[in-house]
Amino acid sequence: MSATAADDYDVVILGGGSGGYACALRSAELGLRVALVEKGELGGTCLHRGCIPTKALLHAAEVADTAREGEKFGVMTTFEAVDMDRVKAYKTGVVSRLHKGLQGLVAAAKIEYVAAEGRLDGPGTVVAGDRRLSGRHVVLATGSYARTLPGLDIGGRIVTSDEALGLDELPARVVVLGGGVIGVEFASVFRSFGADVTVVEALPRLVAAEDEAASKQLEHAFRRRKIGVRTGVPFASATQADEVVTVTLESGDTIEADLLLVAVGRGPATEGLGYEEAGIAMDRGFVPTDERLHTNIEGVRAVGDIVPGLQLAHRGFAQGIFVAEDIAGLSPSVIDETTIPRVTYCDPEVASVGLTETQARDRYGEVATYEYNLGGNGKSQILGTQGFVKVVRRADGPVVGIHMVGARMGEQVGEAQLIVGWDAFPEDVAAFIHAHPTQNESLGEAHLALAGKPLHAHS
Ligand SMILES: Cc1cc2nc3c(=O)[nH]c(=O)nc-3n(C[C@H](O)[C@H](O)[C@H](O)COP(=O)(O)OP(=O)(O)OC[C@H]3O[C@@H](n4cnc5c(N)ncnc54)[C@H](O)[C@@H]3O)c2cc1C
């Protein structure tokens, strides 16, 4: 194999997920010659096994709950059953339309799409199938995979999110191992679809990266939905027979189920890809970078889930765009990871941006907080959801964190992000009139209260 002129590029990107394809599209827009190497499907985890299919399932789950609860609103609906074939057809339809759209974008941008497994072969070269692609810049974007625990083999009734998305039949009893984002989203879906669900989490609370108040509210809501929550109890082992999987906890308790969903985090997909041989510094499989996403090797950058930090699609998009612009000489500002919004789409949703109260106290010492209860918000009452908006500000200073729980509250994270990102003071936000009756108003009310002029709230 020898490099030909046709195989020389400005940018060669290994991995066509959120980070990789965003980098490819922006690079092409900026007039760079781009090759994008993808061994599976363009769009990666987010489009095919992550964000999009799970959110389609969560929407189907919401429809099931709406059918079940119609009577509460005076509409006499009944819930009959969930037809998994049709749910899957709906989910697949959404994914396929987006996939087709993305393929069209990549083709229109004249990106050289190489459908093959690739490997880094020295700093400026990627070998993919029978091609040898050389790039002035190489971007590693190979993403992540579902982890399991030592001794816990995936197979049969023990699955990860990958298999859970393709289930043909609904399990009647599910144990979800891991109370992080992916675990609680699946727990929420399975419960809405009618299963008995128990979440097992070794840490003392669900969604442990969130503000403690959010974890508490979610746990309370899950218990009301009759989702079993076993926090602070490490998993010990699991055994499976034809009909059942038995989960044993370190406390000695056992739980029987039809399905064990292992949701204990995602590891970096970096093994056997030539990274170490090319001299890339690694940290437990991840690829550390500087703030401009350079690895330790000149000309090689990394984006997305392989870079330590939040494993979120929109972080991958932002990093991909950043790298393209930096390569093109636009000198973009470095990405501020603290203003990346986070949404967990279970019912109720958990959405946040910036620092938790504990992090803010550790960083700044004195802080002030206000927790506005959605009980005072007209639209949330209409929807029948409970939750809050919690605002954390530095003492007499700007807002540094916003934490929200409640049905549909994920949609409010955009304004929260602007407030934290622009270092707004509660007094600044209080001057903006929020539309009534919206859930968005709860953000306005929380800031009014923190600015010392509460309306539908206690000071
Ligand atoms: C169940 C689930 C739900 C999620 N929900 C959300 C959500 O709601 N919101 C959110 O922001 N994030 C969500 N995420 C996370 C999100 O999917 C990831 O953060 C995002 O996909 C990371 O993008 P990436 O480009 O780093 O990697 P990936 O999307 O994993 O893409 C990497 C790509 O590289 C390819 N590749 C790997 N090795 C090679 C090779 N050797 N040669 C060629 N190609 C290769 C892979 O096939 C893959 O397509 C979810 C994840 C999961 C699993």
The ligand as a Gaussian input file, in Angstrom:
#p B3LYP/6-31G(d) Opt

LIG

0 1
 C      -28.257000       4.640000      25.602000
 C      -27.580000       5.962000      25.392000
 C      -28.294000       7.119000      25.454000
 C      -27.668000       8.353000      25.245000
 N      -28.423000       9.494000      25.313000
 C      -27.825000      10.691000      25.124000
 C      -28.601000      11.884000      25.126000
 O      -29.821000      11.872000      25.294000
 N      -27.951000      13.063000      24.917000
 C      -26.606000      13.129000      24.724000
 O      -26.080000      14.222000      24.552000
 N      -25.842000      12.000000      24.705000
 C      -26.426000      10.791000      24.878000
 N      -25.675000       9.655000      24.817000
 C      -24.210000       9.777000      24.611000
 C      -23.868000      10.021000      23.133000
 O      -24.423000       9.006000      22.353000
 C      -22.357000      10.062000      22.999000
 O      -21.826000      11.029000      23.861000
 C      -21.938000      10.392000      21.570000
 O      -22.458000       9.471000      20.657000
 C      -20.401000      10.420000      21.494000
 O      -20.001000      10.733000      20.192000
 P      -18.587000      10.229000      19.651000
 O      -18.465000      10.801000      18.273000
 O      -17.529000      10.476000      20.624000
 O      -18.696000       8.641000      19.562000
 P      -19.724000       7.652000      18.877000
 O      -21.038000       8.268000      18.647000
 O      -19.640000       6.399000      19.662000
 O      -19.087000       7.434000      17.430000
 C      -17.892000       6.789000      17.234000
 C      -17.919000       6.163000      15.860000
 O      -16.632000       5.673000      15.551000
 C      -16.762000       4.479000      14.835000
 N      -15.516000       3.725000      14.979000
 C      -14.971000       3.231000      16.120000
 N      -13.803000       2.614000      15.844000
 C      -13.622000       2.717000      14.507000
 C      -12.619000       2.262000      13.630000
 N      -11.569000       1.569000      14.074000
 N      -12.739000       2.541000      12.324000
 C      -13.806000       3.233000      11.855000
 N      -14.784000       3.677000      12.648000
 C      -14.695000       3.421000      13.950000
 C      -17.954000       3.788000      15.483000
 O      -18.528000       2.831000      14.601000
 C      -18.856000       4.970000      15.767000
 O      -19.784000       5.183000      14.719000
 C      -26.273000       8.406000      24.976000
 C      -25.541000       7.226000      24.890000
 C      -26.175000       6.006000      25.078000
 C      -25.380000       4.758000      24.961000

